[in-house]
Amino acid sequence: MKIIIIGGVAGGATTAARIRRSDETAEIILLEKGKYISYANCGLPYYIGDVIEDREKLFVQTPKAFGVRFRVDVRTENEVIFIDRKKKDSDRPP
């Protein structure tokens, strides 16, 4: 099965990891518009309040490490602007 996930952070990365745990053979591609796929949302108030001074400490998982750990093809800086469902359906074998 081929699965494409649009968006990283909590929703996309969590979904990719859960799919991997339930299906070891799935081909999973995660597309993320930005540079990062995961950051500590709960740490944002501490960063804004200067308790955490280094912004990089909010990024808990690098795209490369996540990809290796869960065998996911992670593609950062890829913005999805359109999904052509008709073309996808026409590419399917009968």
Contacts in CASP RR format, 6 or more apart in sequence:
PFRMAT RR
TARGET T0000
AUTHOR 0000-0000-0000
METHOD contacts of the structure
MODEL  1
MKIIIIGGVAGGATTAARIRRSDETAEIILLEKGKYISYANCGLPYYIGD
VIEDREKLFVQTPKAFGVRFRVDVRTENEVIFIDRKKKDSDRPP
1 23 0 8 1.000
1 25 0 8 1.000
1 26 0 8 1.000
1 27 0 8 1.000
2 26 0 8 1.000
2 27 0 8 1.000
2 29 0 8 1.000
3 19 0 8 1.000
3 26 0 8 1.000
3 27 0 8 1.000
3 28 0 8 1.000
3 29 0 8 1.000
4 29 0 8 1.000
4 30 0 8 1.000
4 31 0 8 1.000
5 12 0 8 1.000
5 15 0 8 1.000
5 16 0 8 1.000
5 28 0 8 1.000
5 29 0 8 1.000
5 30 0 8 1.000
5 31 0 8 1.000
6 31 0 8 1.000
6 80 0 8 1.000
7 30 0 8 1.000
7 31 0 8 1.000
7 32 0 8 1.000
7 33 0 8 1.000
7 37 0 8 1.000
7 80 0 8 1.000
8 30 0 8 1.000
8 32 0 8 1.000
8 37 0 8 1.000
8 38 0 8 1.000
9 32 0 8 1.000
9 36 0 8 1.000
9 37 0 8 1.000
9 38 0 8 1.000
9 39 0 8 1.000
9 41 0 8 1.000
10 38 0 8 1.000
10 41 0 8 1.000
12 30 0 8 1.000
12 37 0 8 1.000
13 30 0 8 1.000
13 37 0 8 1.000
13 38 0 8 1.000
13 61 0 8 1.000
13 66 0 8 1.000
16 28 0 8 1.000
16 30 0 8 1.000
16 66 0 8 1.000
16 70 0 8 1.000
16 72 0 8 1.000
17 70 0 8 1.000
19 26 0 8 1.000
19 28 0 8 1.000
20 26 0 8 1.000
20 28 0 8 1.000
20 70 0 8 1.000
20 71 0 8 1.000
20 72 0 8 1.000
27 73 0 8 1.000
28 70 0 8 1.000
28 71 0 8 1.000
28 72 0 8 1.000
28 73 0 8 1.000
29 72 0 8 1.000
29 73 0 8 1.000
29 75 0 8 1.000
30 37 0 8 1.000
30 72 0 8 1.000
30 73 0 8 1.000
30 74 0 8 1.000
30 75 0 8 1.000
31 75 0 8 1.000
31 78 0 8 1.000
31 80 0 8 1.000
32 63 0 8 1.000
32 74 0 8 1.000
32 75 0 8 1.000
32 76 0 8 1.000
32 77 0 8 1.000
32 78 0 8 1.000
33 77 0 8 1.000
33 78 0 8 1.000
33 79 0 8 1.000
33 80 0 8 1.000
34 76 0 8 1.000
34 77 0 8 1.000
35 63 0 8 1.000
35 76 0 8 1.000
35 77 0 8 1.000
36 59 0 8 1.000
36 63 0 8 1.000
36 76 0 8 1.000
37 61 0 8 1.000
37 63 0 8 1.000
37 66 0 8 1.000
37 74 0 8 1.000
37 76 0 8 1.000
38 59 0 8 1.000
38 60 0 8 1.000
38 61 0 8 1.000
38 66 0 8 1.000
39 58 0 8 1.000
39 59 0 8 1.000
39 60 0 8 1.000
40 58 0 8 1.000
40 59 0 8 1.000
40 60 0 8 1.000
43 52 0 8 1.000
43 58 0 8 1.000
44 58 0 8 1.000
46 52 0 8 1.000
47 53 0 8 1.000
47 55 0 8 1.000
47 58 0 8 1.000
52 58 0 8 1.000
63 74 0 8 1.000
63 76 0 8 1.000
64 74 0 8 1.000
66 72 0 8 1.000
66 74 0 8 1.000
67 73 0 8 1.000
67 74 0 8 1.000
END
